[in-house]
Amino acid sequence: MAVEGQRDAKNAALIPSVRTLADSKLGVDLFRGSASLELYRGSFLQVAAQRLQKRFIYCLSKE
């Protein structure tokens, strides 16, 4: 039982380091915000808005 508890504690200690490594590869900084994800999200929204605008103009021109 004690060994199992120690194993759980060791696993719990490893999980944040793995998460931090994965987050750093994605460009996420949990303490200072996620600047690169914000840039990615902003550019994605900008492209989506431009596509919607083009479709809207296309639909208006068909009428």
mmCIF file of the N, C-alpha and C atoms, coordinates in Angstrom:
data_MODEL
# 
_entry.id   MODEL 
# 
loop_
_atom_site.group_PDB 
_atom_site.id 
_atom_site.type_symbol 
_atom_site.label_atom_id 
_atom_site.label_alt_id 
_atom_site.label_comp_id 
_atom_site.label_asym_id 
_atom_site.label_entity_id 
_atom_site.label_seq_id 
_atom_site.pdbx_PDB_ins_code 
_atom_site.Cartn_x 
_atom_site.Cartn_y 
_atom_site.Cartn_z 
_atom_site.occupancy 
_atom_site.B_iso_or_equiv 
_atom_site.pdbx_formal_charge 
_atom_site.auth_seq_id 
_atom_site.auth_comp_id 
_atom_site.auth_asym_id 
_atom_site.auth_atom_id 
_atom_site.pdbx_PDB_model_num 
ATOM 1   N N  . MET A 1 1  ? 0.820   -1.192 0.000   1.00 0.00 ? 1  MET A N  1 
ATOM 2   C CA . MET A 1 1  ? 0.000   0.000  0.000   1.00 0.00 ? 1  MET A CA 1 
ATOM 3   C C  . MET A 1 1  ? 0.871   1.266  0.000   1.00 0.00 ? 1  MET A C  1 
ATOM 4   N N  . ALA A 1 2  ? 1.942   1.248  0.799   1.00 0.00 ? 2  ALA A N  1 
ATOM 5   C CA . ALA A 1 2  ? 2.822   2.413  0.855   1.00 0.00 ? 2  ALA A CA 1 
ATOM 6   C C  . ALA A 1 2  ? 3.560   2.586  -0.471  1.00 0.00 ? 2  ALA A C  1 
ATOM 7   N N  . VAL A 1 3  ? 3.942   1.477  -1.075  1.00 0.00 ? 3  VAL A N  1 
ATOM 8   C CA . VAL A 1 3  ? 4.635   1.549  -2.366  1.00 0.00 ? 3  VAL A CA 1 
ATOM 9   C C  . VAL A 1 3  ? 3.712   2.138  -3.419  1.00 0.00 ? 3  VAL A C  1 
ATOM 10  N N  . GLU A 1 4  ? 2.442   1.740  -3.378  1.00 0.00 ? 4  GLU A N  1 
ATOM 11  C CA . GLU A 1 4  ? 1.483   2.266  -4.346  1.00 0.00 ? 4  GLU A CA 1 
ATOM 12  C C  . GLU A 1 4  ? 1.299   3.770  -4.167  1.00 0.00 ? 4  GLU A C  1 
ATOM 13  N N  . GLY A 1 5  ? 1.251   4.231  -2.925  1.00 0.00 ? 5  GLY A N  1 
ATOM 14  C CA . GLY A 1 5  ? 1.135   5.665  -2.650  1.00 0.00 ? 5  GLY A CA 1 
ATOM 15  C C  . GLY A 1 5  ? 2.347   6.431  -3.135  1.00 0.00 ? 5  GLY A C  1 
ATOM 16  N N  . GLN A 1 6  ? 3.526   5.827  -2.937  1.00 0.00 ? 6  GLN A N  1 
ATOM 17  C CA . GLN A 1 6  ? 4.749   6.476  -3.409  1.00 0.00 ? 6  GLN A CA 1 
ATOM 18  C C  . GLN A 1 6  ? 4.775   6.535  -4.932  1.00 0.00 ? 6  GLN A C  1 
ATOM 19  N N  . ARG A 1 7  ? 4.298   5.487  -5.566  1.00 0.00 ? 7  ARG A N  1 
ATOM 20  C CA . ARG A 1 7  ? 4.249   5.451  -7.025  1.00 0.00 ? 7  ARG A CA 1 
ATOM 21  C C  . ARG A 1 7  ? 3.303   6.530  -7.544  1.00 0.00 ? 7  ARG A C  1 
ATOM 22  N N  . ASP A 1 8  ? 2.146   6.694  -6.877  1.00 0.00 ? 8  ASP A N  1 
ATOM 23  C CA . ASP A 1 8  ? 1.202   7.732  -7.282  1.00 0.00 ? 8  ASP A CA 1 
ATOM 24  C C  . ASP A 1 8  ? 1.810   9.112  -7.125  1.00 0.00 ? 8  ASP A C  1 
ATOM 25  N N  . ALA A 1 9  ? 2.541   9.318  -6.033  1.00 0.00 ? 9  ALA A N  1 
ATOM 26  C CA . ALA A 1 9  ? 3.184   10.613 -5.812  1.00 0.00 ? 9  ALA A CA 1 
ATOM 27  C C  . ALA A 1 9  ? 4.237   10.874 -6.885  1.00 0.00 ? 9  ALA A C  1 
ATOM 28  N N  . LYS A 1 10 ? 4.984   9.835  -7.246  1.00 0.00 ? 10 LYS A N  1 
ATOM 29  C CA . LYS A 1 10 ? 6.011   9.988  -8.281  1.00 0.00 ? 10 LYS A CA 1 
ATOM 30  C C  . LYS A 1 10 ? 5.359   10.301 -9.632  1.00 0.00 ? 10 LYS A C  1 
ATOM 31  N N  . ASN A 1 11 ? 4.271   9.614  -9.953  1.00 0.00 ? 11 ASN A N  1 
ATOM 32  C CA . ASN A 1 11 ? 3.565   9.873  -11.207 1.00 0.00 ? 11 ASN A CA 1 
ATOM 33  C C  . ASN A 1 11 ? 2.988   11.279 -11.227 1.00 0.00 ? 11 ASN A C  1 
ATOM 34  N N  . ALA A 1 12 ? 2.442   11.719 -10.092 1.00 0.00 ? 12 ALA A N  1 
ATOM 35  C CA . ALA A 1 12 ? 1.882   13.071 -10.020 1.00 0.00 ? 12 ALA A CA 1 
ATOM 36  C C  . ALA A 1 12 ? 2.970   14.112 -10.217 1.00 0.00 ? 12 ALA A C  1 
ATOM 37  N N  . ALA A 1 13 ? 4.173   13.815 -9.735  1.00 0.00 ? 13 ALA A N  1 
ATOM 38  C CA . ALA A 1 13 ? 5.281   14.749 -9.909  1.00 0.00 ? 13 ALA A CA 1 
ATOM 39  C C  . ALA A 1 13 ? 5.741   14.785 -11.362 1.00 0.00 ? 13 ALA A C  1 
ATOM 40  N N  . LEU A 1 14 ? 5.599   13.697 -12.083 1.00 0.00 ? 14 LEU A N  1 
ATOM 41  C CA . LEU A 1 14 ? 6.046   13.651 -13.478 1.00 0.00 ? 14 LEU A CA 1 
ATOM 42  C C  . LEU A 1 14 ? 5.060   14.302 -14.432 1.00 0.00 ? 14 LEU A C  1 
ATOM 43  N N  . ILE A 1 15 ? 3.794   14.262 -14.111 1.00 0.00 ? 15 ILE A N  1 
ATOM 44  C CA . ILE A 1 15 ? 2.766   14.765 -15.027 1.00 0.00 ? 15 ILE A CA 1 
ATOM 45  C C  . ILE A 1 15 ? 2.953   16.244 -15.360 1.00 0.00 ? 15 ILE A C  1 
ATOM 46  N N  . PRO A 1 16 ? 3.171   17.143 -14.380 1.00 0.00 ? 16 PRO A N  1 
ATOM 47  C CA . PRO A 1 16 ? 3.356   18.553 -14.758 1.00 0.00 ? 16 PRO A CA 1 
ATOM 48  C C  . PRO A 1 16 ? 4.556   18.778 -15.668 1.00 0.00 ? 16 PRO A C  1 
ATOM 49  N N  . SER A 1 17 ? 5.640   18.019 -15.471 1.00 0.00 ? 17 SER A N  1 
ATOM 50  C CA . SER A 1 17 ? 6.804   18.233 -16.327 1.00 0.00 ? 17 SER A CA 1 
ATOM 51  C C  . SER A 1 17 ? 6.508   17.805 -17.758 1.00 0.00 ? 17 SER A C  1 
ATOM 52  N N  . VAL A 1 18 ? 5.753   16.733 -17.927 1.00 0.00 ? 18 VAL A N  1 
ATOM 53  C CA . VAL A 1 18 ? 5.372   16.301 -19.271 1.00 0.00 ? 18 VAL A CA 1 
ATOM 54  C C  . VAL A 1 18 ? 4.441   17.321 -19.888 1.00 0.00 ? 18 VAL A C  1 
ATOM 55  N N  . ARG A 1 19 ? 3.479   17.801 -19.113 1.00 0.00 ? 19 ARG A N  1 
ATOM 56  C CA . ARG A 1 19 ? 2.545   18.799 -19.617 1.00 0.00 ? 19 ARG A CA 1 
ATOM 57  C C  . ARG A 1 19 ? 3.288   20.074 -19.994 1.00 0.00 ? 19 ARG A C  1 
ATOM 58  N N  . THR A 1 20 ? 4.230   20.492 -19.169 1.00 0.00 ? 20 THR A N  1 
ATOM 59  C CA . THR A 1 20 ? 4.992   21.700 -19.464 1.00 0.00 ? 20 THR A CA 1 
ATOM 60  C C  . THR A 1 20 ? 5.795   21.526 -20.750 1.00 0.00 ? 20 THR A C  1 
ATOM 61  N N  . LEU A 1 21 ? 6.373   20.355 -20.941 1.00 0.00 ? 21 LEU A N  1 
ATOM 62  C CA . LEU A 1 21 ? 7.130   20.093 -22.164 1.00 0.00 ? 21 LEU A CA 1 
ATOM 63  C C  . LEU A 1 21 ? 6.220   20.159 -23.381 1.00 0.00 ? 21 LEU A C  1 
ATOM 64  N N  . ALA A 1 22 ? 5.057   19.534 -23.286 1.00 0.00 ? 22 ALA A N  1 
ATOM 65  C CA . ALA A 1 22 ? 4.118   19.562 -24.410 1.00 0.00 ? 22 ALA A CA 1 
ATOM 66  C C  . ALA A 1 22 ? 3.635   20.976 -24.670 1.00 0.00 ? 22 ALA A C  1 
ATOM 67  N N  . ASP A 1 23 ? 3.325   21.714 -23.602 1.00 0.00 ? 23 ASP A N  1 
ATOM 68  C CA . ASP A 1 23 ? 2.862   23.087 -23.764 1.00 0.00 ? 23 ASP A CA 1 
ATOM 69  C C  . ASP A 1 23 ? 3.949   23.970 -24.362 1.00 0.00 ? 23 ASP A C  1 
ATOM 70  N N  . SER A 1 24 ? 5.203   23.726 -23.983 1.00 0.00 ? 24 SER A N  1 
ATOM 71  C CA . SER A 1 24 ? 6.274   24.550 -24.536 1.00 0.00 ? 24 SER A CA 1 
ATOM 72  C C  . SER A 1 24 ? 6.444   24.282 -26.025 1.00 0.00 ? 24 SER A C  1 
ATOM 73  N N  . LYS A 1 25 ? 6.192   23.053 -26.458 1.00 0.00 ? 25 LYS A N  1 
ATOM 74  C CA . LYS A 1 25 ? 6.276   22.758 -27.887 1.00 0.00 ? 25 LYS A CA 1 
ATOM 75  C C  . LYS A 1 25 ? 5.143   23.420 -28.650 1.00 0.00 ? 25 LYS A C  1 
ATOM 76  N N  . LEU A 1 26 ? 4.003   23.617 -27.986 1.00 0.00 ? 26 LEU A N  1 
ATOM 77  C CA . LEU A 1 26 ? 2.880   24.289 -28.629 1.00 0.00 ? 26 LEU A CA 1 
ATOM 78  C C  . LEU A 1 26 ? 2.999   25.803 -28.542 1.00 0.00 ? 26 LEU A C  1 
ATOM 79  N N  . GLY A 1 27 ? 3.952   26.279 -27.749 1.00 0.00 ? 27 GLY A N  1 
ATOM 80  C CA . GLY A 1 27 ? 4.105   27.713 -27.581 1.00 0.00 ? 27 GLY A CA 1 
ATOM 81  C C  . GLY A 1 27 ? 3.198   28.273 -26.517 1.00 0.00 ? 27 GLY A C  1 
ATOM 82  N N  . VAL A 1 28 ? 2.803   27.463 -25.552 1.00 0.00 ? 28 VAL A N  1 
ATOM 83  C CA . VAL A 1 28 ? 1.911   27.913 -24.492 1.00 0.00 ? 28 VAL A CA 1 
ATOM 84  C C  . VAL A 1 28 ? 2.738   28.231 -23.270 1.00 0.00 ? 28 VAL A C  1 
ATOM 85  N N  . ASP A 1 29 ? 2.529   29.394 -22.708 1.00 0.00 ? 29 ASP A N  1 
ATOM 86  C CA . ASP A 1 29 ? 3.161   29.761 -21.448 1.00 0.00 ? 29 ASP A CA 1 
ATOM 87  C C  . ASP A 1 29 ? 2.043   29.957 -20.447 1.00 0.00 ? 29 ASP A C  1 
ATOM 88  N N  . LEU A 1 30 ? 1.886   29.000 -19.534 1.00 0.00 ? 30 LEU A N  1 
ATOM 89  C CA . LEU A 1 30 ? 0.749   29.021 -18.624 1.00 0.00 ? 30 LEU A CA 1 
ATOM 90  C C  . LEU A 1 30 ? 0.815   30.168 -17.636 1.00 0.00 ? 30 LEU A C  1 
ATOM 91  N N  . PHE A 1 31 ? 2.000   30.685 -17.346 1.00 0.00 ? 31 PHE A N  1 
ATOM 92  C CA . PHE A 1 31 ? 2.127   31.717 -16.337 1.00 0.00 ? 31 PHE A CA 1 
ATOM 93  C C  . PHE A 1 31 ? 2.010   33.118 -16.926 1.00 0.00 ? 31 PHE A C  1 
ATOM 94  N N  . ARG A 1 32 ? 2.467   33.307 -18.126 1.00 0.00 ? 32 ARG A N  1 
ATOM 95  C CA . ARG A 1 32 ? 2.442   34.638 -18.743 1.00 0.00 ? 32 ARG A CA 1 
ATOM 96  C C  . ARG A 1 32 ? 1.420   34.760 -19.856 1.00 0.00 ? 32 ARG A C  1 
ATOM 97  N N  . GLY A 1 33 ? 0.599   33.776 -20.056 1.00 0.00 ? 33 GLY A N  1 
ATOM 98  C CA . GLY A 1 33 ? -0.371  33.816 -21.141 1.00 0.00 ? 33 GLY A CA 1 
ATOM 99  C C  . GLY A 1 33 ? 0.143   33.038 -22.334 1.00 0.00 ? 33 GLY A C  1 
ATOM 100 N N  . SER A 1 34 ? -0.687  32.884 -23.313 1.00 0.00 ? 34 SER A N  1 
ATOM 101 C CA . SER A 1 34 ? -0.298  32.093 -24.482 1.00 0.00 ? 34 SER A CA 1 
ATOM 102 C C  . SER A 1 34 ? -0.249  33.000 -25.700 1.00 0.00 ? 34 SER A C  1 
ATOM 103 N N  . ALA A 1 35 ? 0.841   33.724 -25.825 1.00 0.00 ? 35 ALA A N  1 
ATOM 104 C CA . ALA A 1 35 ? 0.968   34.714 -26.894 1.00 0.00 ? 35 ALA A CA 1 
ATOM 105 C C  . ALA A 1 35 ? 0.910   34.079 -28.276 1.00 0.00 ? 35 ALA A C  1 
ATOM 106 N N  . SER A 1 36 ? 1.647   32.999 -28.484 1.00 0.00 ? 36 SER A N  1 
ATOM 107 C CA . SER A 1 36 ? 1.669   32.422 -29.823 1.00 0.00 ? 36 SER A CA 1 
ATOM 108 C C  . SER A 1 36 ? 0.331   31.788 -30.180 1.00 0.00 ? 36 SER A C  1 
ATOM 109 N N  . LEU A 1 37 ? -0.349  31.203 -29.188 1.00 0.00 ? 37 LEU A N  1 
ATOM 110 C CA . LEU A 1 37 ? -1.679  30.665 -29.465 1.00 0.00 ? 37 LEU A CA 1 
ATOM 111 C C  . LEU A 1 37 ? -2.666  31.787 -29.744 1.00 0.00 ? 37 LEU A C  1 
ATOM 112 N N  . GLU A 1 38 ? -2.509  32.906 -29.053 1.00 0.00 ? 38 GLU A N  1 
ATOM 113 C CA . GLU A 1 38 ? -3.382  34.047 -29.314 1.00 0.00 ? 38 GLU A CA 1 
ATOM 114 C C  . GLU A 1 38 ? -3.171  34.558 -30.735 1.00 0.00 ? 38 GLU A C  1 
ATOM 115 N N  . LEU A 1 39 ? -1.929  34.609 -31.185 1.00 0.00 ? 39 LEU A N  1 
ATOM 116 C CA . LEU A 1 39 ? -1.660  35.036 -32.560 1.00 0.00 ? 39 LEU A CA 1 
ATOM 117 C C  . LEU A 1 39 ? -2.264  34.060 -33.553 1.00 0.00 ? 39 LEU A C  1 
ATOM 118 N N  . TYR A 1 40 ? -2.119  32.767 -33.270 1.00 0.00 ? 40 TYR A N  1 
ATOM 119 C CA . TYR A 1 40 ? -2.678  31.744 -34.155 1.00 0.00 ? 40 TYR A CA 1 
ATOM 120 C C  . TYR A 1 40 ? -4.191  31.852 -34.191 1.00 0.00 ? 40 TYR A C  1 
ATOM 121 N N  . ARG A 1 41 ? -4.800  31.992 -33.005 1.00 0.00 ? 41 ARG A N  1 
ATOM 122 C CA . ARG A 1 41 ? -6.255  32.083 -32.924 1.00 0.00 ? 41 ARG A CA 1 
ATOM 123 C C  . ARG A 1 41 ? -6.738  33.336 -33.651 1.00 0.00 ? 41 ARG A C  1 
ATOM 124 N N  . GLY A 1 42 ? -6.015  34.445 -33.482 1.00 0.00 ? 42 GLY A N  1 
ATOM 125 C CA . GLY A 1 42 ? -6.400  35.686 -34.143 1.00 0.00 ? 42 GLY A CA 1 
ATOM 126 C C  . GLY A 1 42 ? -6.313  35.573 -35.652 1.00 0.00 ? 42 GLY A C  1 
ATOM 127 N N  . SER A 1 43 ? -5.264  34.957 -36.145 1.00 0.00 ? 43 SER A N  1 
ATOM 128 C CA . SER A 1 43 ? -5.127  34.820 -37.595 1.00 0.00 ? 43 SER A CA 1 
ATOM 129 C C  . SER A 1 43 ? -6.180  33.868 -38.148 1.00 0.00 ? 43 SER A C  1 
ATOM 130 N N  . PHE A 1 44 ? -6.514  32.818 -37.388 1.00 0.00 ? 44 PHE A N  1 
ATOM 131 C CA . PHE A 1 44 ? -7.556  31.888 -37.819 1.00 0.00 ? 44 PHE A CA 1 
ATOM 132 C C  . PHE A 1 44 ? -8.900  32.603 -37.903 1.00 0.00 ? 44 PHE A C  1 
ATOM 133 N N  . LEU A 1 45 ? -9.211  33.413 -36.899 1.00 0.00 ? 45 LEU A N  1 
ATOM 134 C CA . LEU A 1 45 ? -10.480 34.144 -36.913 1.00 0.00 ? 45 LEU A CA 1 
ATOM 135 C C  . LEU A 1 45 ? -10.518 35.158 -38.047 1.00 0.00 ? 45 LEU A C  1 
ATOM 136 N N  . GLN A 1 46 ? -9.388  35.769 -38.337 1.00 0.00 ? 46 GLN A N  1 
ATOM 137 C CA . GLN A 1 46 ? -9.329  36.740 -39.423 1.00 0.00 ? 46 GLN A CA 1 
ATOM 138 C C  . GLN A 1 46 ? -9.584  36.056 -40.764 1.00 0.00 ? 46 GLN A C  1 
ATOM 139 N N  . VAL A 1 47 ? -8.986  34.909 -40.982 1.00 0.00 ? 47 VAL A N  1 
ATOM 140 C CA . VAL A 1 47 ? -9.194  34.170 -42.230 1.00 0.00 ? 47 VAL A CA 1 
ATOM 141 C C  . VAL A 1 47 ? -10.644 33.719 -42.336 1.00 0.00 ? 47 VAL A C  1 
ATOM 142 N N  . ALA A 1 48 ? -11.206 33.230 -41.233 1.00 0.00 ? 48 ALA A N  1 
ATOM 143 C CA . ALA A 1 48 ? -12.601 32.782 -41.240 1.00 0.00 ? 48 ALA A CA 1 
ATOM 144 C C  . ALA A 1 48 ? -13.537 33.945 -41.546 1.00 0.00 ? 48 ALA A C  1 
ATOM 145 N N  . ALA A 1 49 ? -13.272 35.111 -40.977 1.00 0.00 ? 49 ALA A N  1 
ATOM 146 C CA . ALA A 1 49 ? -14.108 36.280 -41.235 1.00 0.00 ? 49 ALA A CA 1 
ATOM 147 C C  . ALA A 1 49 ? -14.009 36.712 -42.696 1.00 0.00 ? 49 ALA A C  1 
ATOM 148 N N  . GLN A 1 50 ? -12.813 36.657 -43.269 1.00 0.00 ? 50 GLN A N  1 
ATOM 149 C CA . GLN A 1 50 ? -12.643 37.027 -44.670 1.00 0.00 ? 50 GLN A CA 1 
ATOM 150 C C  . GLN A 1 50 ? -13.395 36.069 -45.583 1.00 0.00 ? 50 GLN A C  1 
ATOM 151 N N  . ARG A 1 51 ? -13.357 34.787 -45.260 1.00 0.00 ? 51 ARG A N  1 
ATOM 152 C CA . ARG A 1 51 ? -14.085 33.808 -46.080 1.00 0.00 ? 51 ARG A CA 1 
ATOM 153 C C  . ARG A 1 51 ? -15.586 34.024 -45.993 1.00 0.00 ? 51 ARG A C  1 
ATOM 154 N N  . LEU A 1 52 ? -16.077 34.300 -44.796 1.00 0.00 ? 52 LEU A N  1 
ATOM 155 C CA . LEU A 1 52 ? -17.509 34.572 -44.643 1.00 0.00 ? 52 LEU A CA 1 
ATOM 156 C C  . LEU A 1 52 ? -17.913 35.827 -45.408 1.00 0.00 ? 52 LEU A C  1 
ATOM 157 N N  . GLN A 1 53 ? -17.065 36.837 -45.368 1.00 0.00 ? 53 GLN A N  1 
ATOM 158 C CA . GLN A 1 53 ? -17.350 38.074 -46.081 1.00 0.00 ? 53 GLN A CA 1 
ATOM 159 C C  . GLN A 1 53 ? -17.401 37.816 -47.594 1.00 0.00 ? 53 GLN A C  1 
ATOM 160 N N  . LYS A 1 54 ? -16.477 37.025 -48.111 1.00 0.00 ? 54 LYS A N  1 
ATOM 161 C CA . LYS A 1 54 ? -16.479 36.703 -49.541 1.00 0.00 ? 54 LYS A CA 1 
ATOM 162 C C  . LYS A 1 54 ? -17.738 35.941 -49.929 1.00 0.00 ? 54 LYS A C  1 
ATOM 163 N N  . ARG A 1 55 ? -18.152 34.992 -49.084 1.00 0.00 ? 55 ARG A N  1 
ATOM 164 C CA . ARG A 1 55 ? -19.378 34.244 -49.370 1.00 0.00 ? 55 ARG A CA 1 
ATOM 165 C C  . ARG A 1 55 ? -20.597 35.153 -49.340 1.00 0.00 ? 55 ARG A C  1 
ATOM 166 N N  . PHE A 1 56 ? -20.622 36.065 -48.390 1.00 0.00 ? 56 PHE A N  1 
ATOM 167 C CA . PHE A 1 56 ? -21.745 36.992 -48.278 1.00 0.00 ? 56 PHE A CA 1 
ATOM 168 C C  . PHE A 1 56 ? -21.833 37.875 -49.519 1.00 0.00 ? 56 PHE A C  1 
ATOM 169 N N  . ILE A 1 57 ? -20.692 38.409 -49.953 1.00 0.00 ? 57 ILE A N  1 
ATOM 170 C CA . ILE A 1 57 ? -20.666 39.260 -51.150 1.00 0.00 ? 57 ILE A CA 1 
ATOM 171 C C  . ILE A 1 57 ? -21.063 38.446 -52.375 1.00 0.00 ? 57 ILE A C  1 
ATOM 172 N N  . TYR A 1 58 ? -20.606 37.196 -52.458 1.00 0.00 ? 58 TYR A N  1 
ATOM 173 C CA . TYR A 1 58 ? -20.955 36.324 -53.573 1.00 0.00 ? 58 TYR A CA 1 
ATOM 174 C C  . TYR A 1 58 ? -22.460 36.073 -53.603 1.00 0.00 ? 58 TYR A C  1 
ATOM 175 N N  . CYS A 1 59 ? -23.042 35.819 -52.436 1.00 0.00 ? 59 CYS A N  1 
ATOM 176 C CA . CYS A 1 59 ? -24.491 35.581 -52.369 1.00 0.00 ? 59 CYS A CA 1 
ATOM 177 C C  . CYS A 1 59 ? -25.274 36.827 -52.758 1.00 0.00 ? 59 CYS A C  1 
ATOM 178 N N  . LEU A 1 60 ? -24.796 37.997 -52.363 1.00 0.00 ? 60 LEU A N  1 
ATOM 179 C CA . LEU A 1 60 ? -25.484 39.237 -52.726 1.00 0.00 ? 60 LEU A CA 1 
ATOM 180 C C  . LEU A 1 60 ? -25.380 39.512 -54.223 1.00 0.00 ? 60 LEU A C  1 
ATOM 181 N N  . SER A 1 61 ? -24.251 39.165 -54.817 1.00 0.00 ? 61 SER A N  1 
ATOM 182 C CA . SER A 1 61 ? -24.067 39.437 -56.240 1.00 0.00 ? 61 SER A CA 1 
ATOM 183 C C  . SER A 1 61 ? -24.888 38.487 -57.111 1.00 0.00 ? 61 SER A C  1 
ATOM 184 N N  . LYS A 1 62 ? -25.246 37.318 -56.584 1.00 0.00 ? 62 LYS A N  1 
ATOM 185 C CA . LYS A 1 62 ? -26.054 36.369 -57.346 1.00 0.00 ? 62 LYS A CA 1 
ATOM 186 C C  . LYS A 1 62 ? -27.503 36.831 -57.460 1.00 0.00 ? 62 LYS A C  1 
ATOM 187 N N  . GLU A 1 63 ? -27.955 37.622 -56.501 1.00 0.00 ? 63 GLU A N  1 
ATOM 188 C CA . GLU A 1 63 ? -29.367 38.047 -56.505 1.00 0.00 ? 63 GLU A CA 1 
ATOM 189 C C  . GLU A 1 63 ? -29.661 39.128 -57.473 1.00 0.00 ? 63 GLU A C  1 
# 
